[in-house]
Amino acid sequence: MRPVLLPLIAALALTACAQQGTTIELRQAAGACEASTSCLEYRQPENGSWVTLNNEIQGFTFEPGHRYVLSVKDEAKERPPCSPPEWRLLGVKEKTPTEPVVADATTPTRPC
């Protein structure tokens, strides 16, 4: 019975590793937004800089008035410099009601 379990456990472990993603925080942008943007900003927890989200996250719908912590996976195989990630939602880790964002020193500019 043990020889059958070992390959099964190894296959499950590899599947879990393949689904691991990146954790990001997501919030509504401060101030006025351009019509072509989604008016959202994100940052990775280990990096305090907010960056404007220039595209959508597949499988995710933002609800205004909330801050999110998401697990996402970048679906892009290769990305040219300064192009946005192509994220797919793996899961919502947190959803917290928030006050409107006020522009401050941490309000981002475009990364490129």
GIDABEL-V593837 format. One record per run of one state. SS is the DSSP state (helix for helix, strand for strand, loop for the rest). FROM is the first residue (numbers start at 0). TO is the last residue. If there is no record, write none. Layout:
# GIDABEL-V593837
SS/FROM/TO
SS/FROM/TO
This chain:
# GIDABEL-V593837
loop/0/0
helix/1/18
loop/19/20
strand/21/27
loop/28/38
strand/39/43
loop/44/49
strand/50/51
loop/52/56
strand/57/57
loop/58/64
strand/65/73
loop/74/85
strand/86/96
loop/97/111
